[in-house]
Amino acid sequence: MSNFGVVLEAVKQGKKIARAGWNGSGMFVYYVPAAAYPIQRNNLGTLGGMFPDDLAPYREYLALKTAQNDIATWTPSCSDALAEDWFIVGEEDE
């Protein structure tokens, strides 16, 4: 088990991280690097024409694979940041 500072470096290198204290099955955090995505055309036209080539840039962020088997953006709580039960997924037994 590690603290958040240790696993934060691992997640930035492409590792999946999780807390032993999480109750949800299969939950983990992963890093999404900055990039751009094609603007989806819809009847609102919210972002159309605002970015070159209609590609919306986004900043890097952390994402959570949830117990409901979907993806959400994720920001650590104070409890998460101060916890000592973090581990790198797949390296639990090392």
PANULO-155633 format. One record per residue: residue in three letters; x, y, z of N, C-alpha, C, O, CB in turn; residue number from 1. Coordinates in Angstrom, 3 decimals, decimal comma, m for minus. Glycine has a CB too. Example, Ala and Ser with C-alpha at 12.3 -4.5 7.8 and 13.67 -1.06 7.14 Angstrom:
+-----+----------+----------+----------+----------+----------+----------+----------+----------+----------+----------+----------+----------+----------+----------+----------+-----+
|  aa |     n.px |     n.py |     n.pz |    ca.px |    ca.py |    ca.pz |     c.px |     c.py |     c.pz |     o.px |     o.py |     o.pz |    cb.px |    cb.py |    cb.pz |   i |
+-----+----------+----------+----------+----------+----------+----------+----------+----------+----------+----------+----------+----------+----------+----------+----------+-----+
| ALA |   13,190 |   m5,690 |    7,800 |   12,300 |   m4,500 |    7,800 |   13,200 |   m3,300 |    7,800 |   14,236 |   m3,319 |    8,465 |   11,308 |   m4,473 |    9,046 |   1 |
| SER |   12,850 |   m2,250 |    7,080 |   13,670 |   m1,060 |    7,140 |   12,900 |    0,030 |    7,870 |   13,409 |    1,138 |    8,039 |   14,084 |   m0,598 |    5,725 |   2 |
+-----+----------+----------+----------+----------+----------+----------+----------+----------+----------+----------+----------+----------+----------+----------+----------+-----+
% end
This chain:
+-----+----------+----------+----------+----------+----------+----------+----------+----------+----------+----------+----------+----------+----------+----------+----------+-----+
|  aa |     n.px |     n.py |     n.pz |    ca.px |    ca.py |    ca.pz |     c.px |     c.py |     c.pz |     o.px |     o.py |     o.pz |    cb.px |    cb.py |    cb.pz |   i |
+-----+----------+----------+----------+----------+----------+----------+----------+----------+----------+----------+----------+----------+----------+----------+----------+-----+
| MET |    0,848 |   m1,174 |    0,000 |    0,000 |    0,000 |    0,000 |    0,900 |    1,246 |    0,000 |    1,999 |    1,246 |    0,553 |   m0,968 |   m0,006 |    1,231 |   1 |
| SER |    0,397 |    2,285 |   m0,630 |    1,163 |    3,514 |   m0,778 |    0,294 |    4,727 |   m0,492 |   m0,914 |    4,628 |   m0,279 |    1,759 |    3,610 |   m2,180 |   2 |
| ASN |    0,961 |    5,881 |   m0,496 |    0,215 |    7,139 |   m0,384 |   m0,096 |    7,660 |   m1,790 |    0,411 |    7,136 |   m2,783 |    1,024 |    8,203 |    0,438 |   3 |
| PHE |   m0,929 |    8,691 |   m1,860 |   m1,376 |    9,204 |   m3,150 |   m0,236 |    9,776 |   m3,978 |   m0,241 |    9,649 |   m5,202 |   m2,430 |   10,259 |   m2,945 |   4 |
| GLY |    0,745 |   10,404 |   m3,331 |    1,869 |   10,964 |   m4,074 |    2,621 |    9,918 |   m4,867 |    3,034 |   10,169 |   m5,999 |    2,814 |   11,654 |   m3,136 |   5 |
| VAL |    2,801 |    8,749 |   m4,283 |    3,513 |    7,658 |   m4,959 |    2,715 |    7,168 |   m6,159 |    3,259 |    7,038 |   m7,255 |    3,780 |    6,490 |   m3,983 |   6 |
| VAL |    1,423 |    6,894 |   m5,958 |    0,634 |    6,341 |   m7,072 |    0,310 |    7,396 |   m8,122 |    0,043 |    7,058 |   m9,275 |   m0,662 |    5,728 |   m6,547 |   7 |
| LEU |    0,331 |    8,663 |   m7,739 |    0,095 |    9,725 |   m8,726 |    1,173 |    9,685 |   m9,810 |    0,870 |    9,853 |  m10,991 |    0,071 |   11,118 |   m8,038 |   8 |
| GLU |    2,407 |    9,470 |   m9,423 |    3,482 |    9,348 |  m10,412 |    3,250 |    8,131 |  m11,315 |    3,507 |    8,189 |  m12,517 |    4,855 |    9,237 |   m9,707 |   9 |
| ALA |    2,773 |    7,048 |  m10,740 |    2,510 |    5,841 |  m11,530 |    1,359 |    6,051 |  m12,508 |    1,430 |    5,608 |  m13,655 |    2,200 |    4,663 |  m10,609 |  10 |
| VAL |    0,302 |    6,720 |  m12,064 |   m0,848 |    6,926 |  m12,946 |   m0,465 |    7,817 |  m14,132 |   m0,974 |    7,629 |  m15,237 |   m2,022 |    7,553 |  m12,164 |  11 |
| LYS |    0,418 |    8,772 |  m13,910 |    0,853 |    9,642 |  m15,002 |    1,696 |    8,888 |  m16,029 |    1,904 |    9,376 |  m17,140 |    1,646 |   10,821 |  m14,449 |  12 |
| GLN |    2,177 |    7,709 |  m15,665 |    2,946 |    6,872 |  m16,585 |    2,088 |    5,769 |  m17,203 |    2,609 |    4,857 |  m17,845 |    4,136 |    6,255 |  m15,860 |  13 |
| GLY |    0,769 |    5,858 |  m17,007 |   m0,132 |    4,919 |  m17,663 |   m0,637 |    3,774 |  m16,801 |   m1,357 |    2,906 |  m17,295 |    0,539 |    4,359 |  m18,827 |  14 |
| LYS |   m0,276 |    3,754 |  m15,524 |   m0,758 |    2,697 |  m14,631 |   m2,169 |    3,023 |  m14,147 |   m2,569 |    4,187 |  m14,116 |    0,199 |    2,519 |  m13,424 |  15 |
| LYS |   m2,911 |    2,000 |  m13,774 |   m4,219 |    2,165 |  m13,143 |   m4,004 |    2,115 |  m11,637 |   m3,210 |    1,310 |  m11,150 |   m5,241 |    1,058 |  m13,616 |  16 |
| ILE |   m4,707 |    2,970 |  m10,895 |   m4,552 |    3,009 |   m9,447 |   m5,914 |    2,893 |   m8,771 |   m6,941 |    3,228 |   m9,360 |   m3,841 |    4,303 |   m9,010 |  17 |
| ALA |   m5,910 |    2,417 |   m7,535 |   m7,153 |    2,259 |   m6,788 |   m6,839 |    2,301 |   m5,296 |   m5,680 |    2,258 |   m4,884 |   m7,872 |    0,928 |   m7,170 |  18 |
| ARG |   m7,902 |    2,387 |   m4,498 |   m7,782 |    2,341 |   m3,044 |   m8,341 |    1,029 |   m2,519 |   m9,370 |    0,552 |   m2,998 |   m8,509 |    3,535 |   m2,396 |  19 |
| ALA |   m7,678 |    0,456 |   m1,554 |   m8,173 |   m0,761 |   m0,921 |   m9,495 |   m0,478 |   m0,207 |  m10,331 |   m1,372 |   m0,081 |   m7,130 |   m1,324 |    0,071 |  20 |
| GLY |   m9,689 |    0,743 |    0,255 |  m10,891 |    1,111 |    0,996 |  m12,123 |    1,358 |    0,151 |  m13,204 |    1,572 |    0,700 |  m10,619 |    2,309 |    1,783 |  21 |
| TRP |  m11,996 |    1,337 |   m1,165 |  m13,163 |    1,538 |   m2,015 |  m14,024 |    0,287 |   m1,996 |  m13,518 |   m0,833 |   m2,074 |  m12,742 |    1,889 |   m3,460 |  22 |
| ASN |  m15,312 |    0,487 |   m1,891 |  m16,241 |   m0,638 |   m1,833 |  m16,650 |   m1,143 |   m3,207 |  m17,058 |   m2,297 |   m3,344 |  m17,466 |   m0,245 |   m1,063 |  23 |
| GLY |  m16,548 |   m0,303 |   m4,223 |  m17,010 |   m0,685 |   m5,556 |  m16,084 |   m1,666 |   m6,237 |  m14,866 |   m1,487 |   m6,237 |  m17,163 |    0,532 |   m6,415 |  24 |
| SER |  m16,653 |   m2,691 |   m6,811 |  m15,885 |   m3,707 |   m7,504 |  m15,361 |   m3,184 |   m8,836 |  m16,104 |   m2,586 |   m9,614 |  m16,732 |   m4,951 |   m7,721 |  25 |
| GLY |  m14,081 |   m3,412 |   m9,090 |  m13,497 |   m3,062 |  m10,380 |  m13,223 |   m1,585 |  m10,596 |  m12,945 |   m1,170 |  m11,721 |  m14,380 |   m3,529 |  m11,442 |  26 |
| MET |  m13,296 |   m0,783 |   m9,541 |  m13,044 |    0,653 |   m9,685 |  m11,541 |    0,921 |   m9,785 |  m10,742 |    0,283 |   m9,099 |  m13,653 |    1,436 |   m8,495 |  27 |
| PHE |  m11,167 |    1,872 |  m10,646 |   m9,789 |    2,336 |  m10,699 |   m9,747 |    3,713 |  m11,340 |  m10,677 |    4,125 |  m12,032 |   m8,899 |    1,343 |  m11,477 |  28 |
| VAL |   m8,653 |    4,411 |  m11,094 |   m8,397 |    5,739 |  m11,661 |   m7,325 |    5,586 |  m12,731 |   m6,391 |    4,798 |  m12,579 |   m7,952 |    6,770 |  m10,552 |  29 |
| TYR |   m7,464 |    6,340 |  m13,809 |   m6,438 |    6,363 |  m14,838 |   m6,285 |    7,779 |  m15,372 |   m7,152 |    8,632 |  m15,180 |   m6,779 |    5,383 |  m15,977 |  30 |
| TYR |   m5,173 |    8,009 |  m16,042 |   m4,793 |    9,320 |  m16,560 |   m5,224 |    9,459 |  m18,023 |   m5,035 |    8,546 |  m18,827 |   m3,267 |    9,534 |  m16,423 |  31 |
| VAL |   m5,801 |   10,605 |  m18,350 |   m6,170 |   10,917 |  m19,729 |   m5,322 |   12,118 |  m20,157 |   m5,508 |   13,213 |  m19,626 |   m7,725 |   11,218 |  m19,868 |  32 |
| PRO |   m4,404 |   11,938 |  m21,095 |   m3,564 |   13,055 |  m21,519 |   m4,342 |   14,089 |  m22,332 |   m5,391 |   13,793 |  m22,905 |   m2,392 |   12,541 |  m22,332 |  33 |
| ALA |   m3,811 |   15,285 |  m22,368 |   m4,421 |   16,352 |  m23,150 |   m4,461 |   15,968 |  m24,622 |   m3,533 |   15,340 |  m25,132 |   m3,656 |   17,671 |  m22,961 |  34 |
| ALA |   m5,529 |   16,343 |  m25,295 |   m5,693 |   16,059 |  m26,722 |   m6,851 |   16,922 |  m27,244 |   m7,127 |   17,988 |  m26,694 |   m5,964 |   14,517 |  m26,977 |  35 |
| ALA |   m7,512 |   16,470 |  m28,281 |   m8,666 |   17,171 |  m28,837 |   m9,643 |   16,128 |  m29,364 |   m9,251 |   15,039 |  m29,782 |   m8,240 |   18,170 |  m29,967 |  36 |
| TYR |  m10,908 |   16,482 |  m29,334 |  m11,926 |   15,579 |  m29,864 |  m12,785 |   16,325 |  m30,880 |  m12,952 |   17,541 |  m30,777 |  m12,806 |   15,001 |  m28,721 |  37 |
| PRO |  m13,333 |   15,601 |  m31,866 |  m14,189 |   16,250 |  m32,862 |  m15,473 |   16,766 |  m32,205 |  m16,094 |   16,078 |  m31,394 |  m14,529 |   15,267 |  m34,012 |  38 |
| ILE |  m15,843 |   17,962 |  m32,566 |  m17,074 |   18,540 |  m32,037 |  m18,254 |   17,773 |  m32,625 |  m18,358 |   17,597 |  m33,839 |  m17,174 |   20,068 |  m32,367 |  39 |
| GLN |  m19,127 |   17,328 |  m31,753 |  m20,318 |   16,614 |  m32,185 |  m21,358 |   17,631 |  m32,649 |  m21,663 |   18,592 |  m31,943 |  m20,881 |   15,720 |  m31,039 |  40 |
| ARG |  m21,874 |   17,415 |  m33,797 |  m22,910 |   18,303 |  m34,311 |  m24,236 |   17,977 |  m33,641 |  m24,641 |   16,817 |  m33,575 |  m23,032 |   18,181 |  m35,849 |  41 |
| ASN |  m24,894 |   18,988 |  m33,154 |  m26,224 |   18,787 |  m32,566 |  m27,089 |   19,987 |  m32,904 |  m26,614 |   20,959 |  m33,492 |  m26,141 |   18,583 |  m31,018 |  42 |
| ASN |  m28,330 |   19,918 |  m32,540 |  m29,234 |   21,007 |  m32,901 |  m28,932 |   22,284 |  m32,123 |  m29,447 |   23,344 |  m32,478 |  m30,672 |   20,589 |  m32,662 |  43 |
| LEU |  m28,116 |   22,218 |  m31,076 |  m27,774 |   23,424 |  m30,325 |  m26,599 |   24,172 |  m30,940 |  m26,510 |   25,393 |  m30,813 |  m27,455 |   23,069 |  m28,889 |  44 |
| GLY |  m25,700 |   23,459 |  m31,603 |  m24,552 |   24,105 |  m32,235 |  m23,637 |   24,800 |  m31,238 |  m23,028 |   25,817 |  m31,569 |  m25,024 |   25,099 |  m33,254 |  45 |
| THR |  m23,533 |   24,282 |  m30,049 |  m22,827 |   24,941 |  m28,958 |  m21,394 |   25,314 |  m29,297 |  m20,990 |   26,448 |  m29,040 |  m22,834 |   24,064 |  m27,759 |  46 |
| LEU |  m20,612 |   24,407 |  m29,861 |  m19,194 |   24,677 |  m30,110 |  m18,834 |   24,797 |  m31,581 |  m17,679 |   25,072 |  m31,906 |  m18,369 |   23,601 |  m29,498 |  47 |
| GLY |  m19,779 |   24,602 |  m32,466 |  m19,498 |   24,652 |  m33,891 |  m18,829 |   25,948 |  m34,316 |  m19,321 |   27,036 |  m34,016 |  m20,764 |   24,465 |  m34,663 |  48 |
| GLY |  m17,700 |   25,831 |  m35,020 |  m16,995 |   26,987 |  m35,544 |  m16,111 |   27,706 |  m34,538 |  m15,494 |   28,712 |  m34,888 |  m17,970 |   27,938 |  m36,085 |  49 |
| MET |  m16,028 |   27,232 |  m33,313 |  m15,226 |   27,918 |  m32,294 |  m13,756 |   27,523 |  m32,314 |  m12,909 |   28,286 |  m31,850 |  m15,793 |   27,639 |  m30,934 |  50 |
| PHE |  m13,435 |   26,333 |  m32,845 |  m12,067 |   25,835 |  m32,809 |  m11,637 |   25,442 |  m34,211 |  m12,466 |   25,023 |  m35,019 |  m11,938 |   24,639 |  m31,842 |  51 |
| PRO |  m10,335 |   25,573 |  m34,515 |   m9,838 |   25,167 |  m35,827 |  m10,185 |   23,705 |  m36,107 |  m10,050 |   22,843 |  m35,239 |   m8,317 |   25,381 |  m35,915 |  52 |
| ASP |  m10,626 |   23,449 |  m37,315 |  m10,984 |   22,101 |  m37,770 |  m12,075 |   21,456 |  m36,917 |  m12,241 |   20,237 |  m36,943 |   m9,756 |   21,217 |  m37,767 |  53 |
| ASP |  m12,820 |   22,267 |  m36,163 |  m13,875 |   21,762 |  m35,264 |  m13,368 |   20,653 |  m34,334 |  m14,071 |   19,678 |  m34,072 |  m15,056 |   21,237 |  m36,087 |  54 |
| LEU |  m12,131 |   20,822 |  m33,839 |  m11,565 |   19,930 |  m32,839 |  m11,483 |   20,691 |  m31,517 |  m10,764 |   21,685 |  m31,417 |  m10,158 |   19,400 |  m33,280 |  55 |
| ALA |  m12,205 |   20,236 |  m30,516 |  m12,216 |   20,897 |  m29,207 |  m11,052 |   20,388 |  m28,370 |  m11,000 |   19,198 |  m28,057 |  m13,563 |   20,655 |  m28,471 |  56 |
| PRO |  m10,116 |   21,260 |  m28,001 |   m9,007 |   20,821 |  m27,171 |   m9,469 |   20,607 |  m25,726 |  m10,345 |   21,317 |  m25,232 |   m7,861 |   21,847 |  m27,224 |  57 |
| TYR |   m8,877 |   19,632 |  m25,067 |   m9,148 |   19,453 |  m23,645 |   m7,840 |   19,229 |  m22,904 |   m6,849 |   18,761 |  m23,466 |  m10,119 |   18,272 |  m23,409 |  58 |
| ARG |   m7,870 |   19,579 |  m21,621 |   m6,695 |   19,438 |  m20,771 |   m6,621 |   18,030 |  m20,211 |   m7,606 |   17,292 |  m20,200 |   m6,719 |   20,465 |  m19,633 |  59 |
| GLU |   m5,432 |   17,675 |  m19,746 |   m5,264 |   16,374 |  m19,101 |   m6,155 |   16,291 |  m17,862 |   m6,462 |   17,305 |  m17,237 |   m3,779 |   16,136 |  m18,720 |  60 |
| TYR |   m6,561 |   15,078 |  m17,519 |   m7,390 |   14,889 |  m16,337 |   m7,311 |   13,438 |  m15,869 |   m6,779 |   12,572 |  m16,563 |   m8,852 |   15,285 |  m16,629 |  61 |
| LEU |   m7,850 |   13,195 |  m14,678 |   m7,962 |   11,849 |  m14,153 |   m9,384 |   11,367 |  m14,369 |  m10,338 |   12,131 |  m14,219 |   m7,573 |   11,794 |  m12,652 |  62 |
| ALA |   m9,524 |   10,094 |  m14,722 |  m10,839 |    9,495 |  m14,945 |  m10,990 |    8,293 |  m14,027 |  m10,006 |    7,664 |  m13,638 |  m11,027 |    9,081 |  m16,436 |  63 |
| LEU |  m12,238 |    7,981 |  m13,686 |  m12,562 |    6,871 |  m12,808 |  m13,409 |    5,858 |  m13,560 |  m14,447 |    6,205 |  m14,123 |  m13,292 |    7,363 |  m11,546 |  64 |
| LYS |  m12,968 |    4,604 |  m13,569 |  m13,810 |    3,514 |  m14,039 |  m14,659 |    3,148 |  m12,828 |  m14,127 |    2,694 |  m11,815 |  m12,958 |    2,265 |  m14,601 |  65 |
| THR |  m15,956 |    3,339 |  m12,919 |  m16,835 |    3,209 |  m11,763 |  m17,318 |    1,779 |  m11,547 |  m17,144 |    0,911 |  m12,402 |  m18,020 |    4,124 |  m11,918 |  66 |
| ALA |  m17,924 |    1,558 |  m10,397 |  m18,533 |    0,260 |  m10,086 |  m19,737 |   m0,002 |  m10,979 |  m20,145 |   m1,152 |  m11,137 |  m18,952 |    0,200 |   m8,608 |  67 |
| GLN |  m20,316 |    1,049 |  m11,571 |  m21,448 |    0,906 |  m12,488 |  m20,990 |    0,605 |  m13,912 |  m21,798 |    0,524 |  m14,837 |  m22,297 |    2,172 |  m12,476 |  68 |
| ASN |  m19,668 |    0,440 |  m14,070 |  m19,065 |    0,087 |  m15,351 |  m19,196 |    1,186 |  m16,399 |  m19,458 |    0,920 |  m17,572 |  m19,688 |   m1,173 |  m15,870 |  69 |
| ASP |  m19,007 |    2,431 |  m15,951 |  m18,888 |    3,545 |  m16,882 |  m17,705 |    4,401 |  m16,448 |  m17,006 |    4,063 |  m15,493 |  m20,204 |    4,385 |  m16,937 |  70 |
| ILE |  m17,485 |    5,492 |  m17,139 |  m16,332 |    6,356 |  m16,883 |  m16,820 |    7,725 |  m16,443 |  m17,777 |    8,264 |  m17,000 |  m15,430 |    6,476 |  m18,141 |  71 |
| ALA |  m16,149 |    8,288 |  m15,428 |  m16,448 |    9,640 |  m14,952 |  m15,129 |   10,382 |  m14,752 |  m14,114 |    9,768 |  m14,424 |  m17,283 |    9,605 |  m13,621 |  72 |
| THR |  m15,142 |   11,696 |  m14,949 |  m13,968 |   12,467 |  m14,557 |  m13,846 |   12,356 |  m13,041 |  m14,846 |   12,153 |  m12,352 |  m14,074 |   13,974 |  m15,023 |  73 |
| TRP |  m12,630 |   12,486 |  m12,519 |  m12,419 |   12,251 |  m11,100 |  m11,425 |   13,241 |  m10,530 |  m10,390 |   13,529 |  m11,130 |  m11,939 |   10,829 |  m10,860 |  74 |
| THR |  m11,760 |   13,756 |   m9,356 |  m10,877 |   14,614 |   m8,571 |  m10,787 |   14,016 |   m7,181 |  m11,820 |   13,708 |   m6,587 |  m11,391 |   16,098 |   m8,524 |  75 |
| PRO |   m9,587 |   13,841 |   m6,637 |   m9,486 |   13,234 |   m5,317 |  m10,061 |   14,137 |   m4,231 |   m9,891 |   15,355 |   m4,262 |   m8,039 |   12,908 |   m5,005 |  76 |
| SER |  m10,743 |   13,518 |   m3,273 |  m11,192 |   14,241 |   m2,087 |   m9,999 |   14,394 |   m1,143 |   m8,947 |   13,800 |   m1,383 |  m12,384 |   13,496 |   m1,382 |  77 |
| CYS |  m10,142 |   15,163 |   m0,097 |   m9,077 |   15,259 |    0,913 |   m8,779 |   13,886 |    1,501 |   m7,620 |   13,534 |    1,718 |   m9,473 |   16,247 |    2,037 |  78 |
| SER |   m9,833 |   13,110 |    1,759 |   m9,641 |   11,763 |    2,304 |   m8,843 |   10,891 |    1,340 |   m7,964 |   10,143 |    1,769 |  m10,997 |   11,108 |    2,606 |  79 |
| ASP |   m9,140 |   10,978 |    0,034 |   m8,393 |   10,215 |   m0,964 |   m6,927 |   10,654 |   m0,990 |   m6,024 |    9,818 |   m0,994 |   m9,027 |   10,386 |   m2,359 |  80 |
| ALA |   m6,700 |   11,959 |   m1,008 |   m5,342 |   12,486 |   m1,120 |   m4,484 |   12,138 |    0,093 |   m3,267 |   12,000 |   m0,034 |   m5,385 |   13,988 |   m1,300 |  81 |
| LEU |   m5,095 |   11,994 |    1,261 |   m4,346 |   11,706 |    2,481 |   m4,310 |   10,225 |    2,849 |   m3,637 |    9,844 |    3,806 |   m4,931 |   12,479 |    3,617 |  82 |
| ALA |   m5,019 |    9,395 |    2,107 |   m5,100 |    7,964 |    2,412 |   m3,768 |    7,258 |    2,164 |   m2,959 |    7,690 |    1,343 |   m6,198 |    7,307 |    1,574 |  83 |
| GLU |   m3,565 |    6,183 |    2,882 |   m2,349 |    5,372 |    2,759 |   m2,652 |    3,983 |    2,194 |   m1,819 |    3,080 |    2,275 |   m1,662 |    5,241 |    4,123 |  84 |
| ASP |   m3,861 |    3,813 |    1,614 |   m4,246 |    2,488 |    1,109 |   m4,316 |    2,421 |   m0,413 |   m5,053 |    1,604 |   m0,965 |   m5,584 |    2,092 |    1,684 |  85 |
| TRP |   m3,563 |    3,265 |   m1,085 |   m3,513 |    3,257 |   m2,547 |   m2,636 |    2,110 |   m3,042 |   m1,681 |    1,709 |   m2,378 |   m2,983 |    4,606 |   m3,081 |  86 |
| PHE |   m2,976 |    1,595 |   m4,210 |   m2,131 |    0,588 |   m4,840 |   m2,222 |    0,723 |   m6,351 |   m3,167 |    1,307 |   m6,883 |   m2,538 |   m0,836 |   m4,393 |  87 |
| ILE |   m1,230 |    0,177 |   m7,028 |   m1,220 |    0,132 |   m8,481 |   m1,906 |   m1,162 |   m8,894 |   m1,492 |   m2,248 |   m8,488 |    0,241 |    0,224 |   m9,057 |  88 |
| VAL |   m2,948 |   m1,044 |   m9,696 |   m3,731 |   m2,213 |  m10,113 |   m2,822 |   m3,166 |  m10,892 |   m2,105 |   m2,755 |  m11,804 |   m4,967 |   m1,785 |  m10,984 |  89 |
| GLY |   m2,866 |   m4,429 |  m10,517 |   m2,033 |   m5,444 |  m11,132 |   m0,735 |   m5,682 |  m10,388 |   m0,017 |   m6,639 |  m10,676 |   m1,737 |   m5,066 |  m12,536 |  90 |
| GLU |   m0,425 |   m4,806 |   m9,420 |    0,808 |   m4,954 |   m8,638 |    0,494 |   m5,135 |   m7,156 |    1,348 |   m4,869 |   m6,310 |    1,724 |   m3,731 |   m8,838 |  91 |
| GLU |   m0,708 |   m5,581 |   m6,829 |   m1,138 |   m5,722 |   m5,437 |   m0,273 |   m6,709 |   m4,655 |   m0,062 |   m6,535 |   m3,455 |   m2,587 |   m6,167 |   m5,388 |  92 |
| ASP |    0,223 |   m7,733 |   m5,326 |    0,960 |   m8,794 |   m4,632 |    2,469 |   m8,577 |   m4,626 |    3,213 |   m9,390 |   m4,078 |    0,653 |  m10,122 |   m5,267 |  93 |
| GLU |    2,913 |   m7,502 |   m5,225 |    4,363 |   m7,278 |   m5,321 |    4,895 |   m6,643 |   m4,064 |    6,094 |   m6,381 |   m3,965 |    4,699 |   m6,404 |   m6,521 |  94 |
+-----+----------+----------+----------+----------+----------+----------+----------+----------+----------+----------+----------+----------+----------+----------+----------+-----+
% end
